[in-house]
Amino acid sequence: MKNKLVTVLFFVLAAFVTTEAQRFALVDVNKVLESLDDYKKAQDELDRVAAGWKQEIAIEYDKIKALYNKYQAEQVLLTDEQRKSKEEEITNKEKEVRKIQKDKFGEEGELFRKRQDLVRPVQDKVYAAIQEYAASRDLETIFDMSGSAGVIYYKKELDKTEDVIKRLKLASK
C-alpha cells in the first residue's frame, strides 16, 4: 500500500514539475482570420455563391409547389393512372431538387470544395505564422481559444502518449 502511495505521489510531483517548465500561449484563430482581407474576400465570395444557389433551389421548389397545386386542382378529373403519373412526377422533381441541394450544400458538396479552395490557403498562412511565432518564442504549445479546434501547435517531445500507454500496461500486469 505504501509503495502505491509513494508511486502515485512521485507521478503527481513529476507531472507538476514538467507542467511548470512548459511554455504555453493562446491564439484566437477566428479573430486572426477575420482580420485578413484575403479571408474576408473568400467569405464574401462564398456568401455570394451560396446565395445564388439558394435562389436557384427556391425557384425549383416554387415550380414543384405550382405543379402540386395544379395537381390538386385537377385531381378529381384525373384517372387513377394519371394521378399516379402526376404524383410520381412531383416526387421525382422533389428528389431532383434535394439532390441538387445536397450536391451544392452537402458535406462534400460544391460549397465545401469551394470553401477548401478559397479559405484553406488563408488558414494555412495563419497556421504557418503561428508555428513560426511559437518557434521564435520557444513556445511548446499553442491553444486555439476560438473554438473546438484544440491544440494547433506543439513540440513533438511533449507528446507523452506512449509513456502513458507503457505505464498503463505495467500497472495492469
C-alpha positions in Angstrom: 0.0 0.0 0.0 2.8 2.4 0.9 4.6 1.6 -2.4 1.5 2.5 -4.4 1.1 5.8 -2.4 4.7 6.7 -3.0 4.4 5.8 -6.7 1.3 7.9 -7.1 2.9 10.9 -5.2 6.0 10.6 -7.4 4.0 10.8 -10.6 1.9 13.7 -9.4 5.0 15.6 -8.4 6.7 14.7 -11.7 3.7 15.9 -13.7 3.6 19.2 -11.7 7.3 19.8 -12.3 7.0 19.1 -16.0 4.0 21.3 -16.4 5.8 24.2 -14.7 8.6 24.0 -17.2 6.4 24.1 -20.3 5.5 27.4 -22.1 2.0 27.9 -23.5 0.2 30.5 -25.5 -3.3 31.1 -26.6 -4.4 32.4 -30.0 -7.9 33.3 -31.2 -7.6 31.9 -34.7 -11.0 33.2 -35.8 -10.1 36.8 -34.8 -6.8 36.4 -36.8 -8.6 35.1 -39.8 -11.3 37.8 -39.7 -8.6 40.5 -39.6 -7.2 39.4 -43.0 -8.5 40.9 -46.3 -8.0 37.6 -48.1 -10.2 35.8 -45.7 -12.9 38.5 -45.9 -12.8 38.3 -49.7 -13.1 34.5 -49.6 -16.1 34.7 -47.2 -17.8 37.3 -49.4 -17.3 35.1 -52.5 -18.7 32.0 -50.6 -21.7 34.0 -49.4 -22.4 35.3 -53.0 -22.2 31.8 -54.5 -24.3 30.3 -51.7 -27.0 33.0 -52.1 -27.2 32.3 -55.9 -27.6 28.5 -55.3 -30.2 29.1 -52.6 -32.1 31.3 -55.0 -32.0 28.6 -57.8 -33.2 26.0 -55.3 -36.0 28.2 -54.1 -37.2 28.7 -57.7 -37.2 25.0 -58.3 -39.3 24.4 -55.1 -41.7 27.1 -56.3 -42.1 25.2 -59.5 -42.8 22.0 -57.6 -45.4 23.8 -55.4 -47.1 25.1 -58.6 -47.1 21.5 -60.0 -48.6 20.3 -56.8 -51.3 23.0 -56.7 -52.2 22.2 -60.3 -52.4 18.5 -59.5 -54.6 19.2 -56.5 -57.0 21.3 -58.7 -57.2 18.6 -61.4 -57.0 15.6 -59.1 -60.8 14.9 -59.2 -60.8 14.9 -63.0 -57.8 12.5 -63.4 -57.9 8.8 -63.7 -56.0 6.6 -61.2 -53.2 6.1 -63.7 -53.0 9.9 -64.5 -53.0 10.7 -60.7 -50.2 8.2 -60.1 -48.2 9.6 -63.0 -48.6 13.2 -61.7 -47.6 12.1 -58.2 -44.5 10.4 -59.5 -43.6 13.5 -61.5 -43.9 15.7 -58.4 -42.0 13.2 -56.3 -39.2 12.9 -58.9 -38.9 16.7 -59.1 -38.6 16.9 -55.3 -35.9 14.2 -55.4 -34.0 16.1 -58.1 -34.1 19.4 -56.1 -33.0 17.6 -52.9 -30.1 16.1 -54.9 -29.1 19.5 -56.2 -29.3 20.8 -52.7 -27.1 18.0 -51.4 -24.6 18.5 -54.3 -24.3 22.2 -53.6 -24.5 22.3 -49.7 -23.8 18.7 -48.5 -20.8 17.6 -46.6 -18.8 17.0 -49.7 -20.8 19.5 -51.9 -19.6 22.3 -54.1 -19.7 24.8 -51.3 -17.5 22.7 -49.1 -15.0 22.3 -52.0 -15.1 26.0 -52.8 -14.5 26.8 -49.2 -11.5 24.5 -49.3 -10.2 26.2 -52.4 -10.7 29.8 -51.1 -10.2 29.6 -47.3 -7.7 26.8 -46.9 -4.7 28.8 -48.3 -5.5 31.6 -45.9 -5.8 29.2 -42.9 -2.5 27.6 -43.9 -0.8 31.0 -43.8 -2.2 31.7 -40.4 -1.1 28.3 -39.0 2.4 28.8 -40.5 2.6 32.2 -38.9 1.5 30.7 -35.5 4.1 28.0 -35.8 6.9 30.5 -36.7 5.8 32.6 -33.8 5.9 29.7 -31.4 9.3 28.7 -32.7 10.7 32.2 -32.3 9.4 32.5 -28.7 10.4 28.9 -27.8 6.7 28.1 -27.0 5.9 24.4 -26.7 2.1 24.6 -27.1 -0.4 27.0 -28.6 -4.1 26.6 -27.9 -6.8 27.9 -30.1 -9.2 29.9 -28.0 -11.8 30.5 -30.8 -13.4 27.1 -30.9 -13.2 23.4 -30.5 -10.0 23.0 -32.6 -7.9 22.4 -29.5 -4.1 22.3 -29.8 -2.9 23.7 -33.1 0.9 23.5 -32.5 3.1 21.6 -30.1 6.6 20.3 -29.8 6.7 16.6 -30.6 8.7 16.0 -27.4 5.5 17.0 -25.4 3.6 14.0 -26.7 3.7 11.6 -23.8 1.1 9.2 -25.2 3.5 6.3 -25.5 4.8 6.8 -21.9 1.2 6.7 -20.6 0.4 3.6 -22.5 3.6 1.9 -21.2 2.6 2.9 -17.6 -0.9 1.6 -18.0 0.4 -1.7 -19.4 2.8 -2.0 -16.5 0.1 -1.2 -14.0 -2.2 -3.8 -15.4 0.4 -6.6 -15.0 
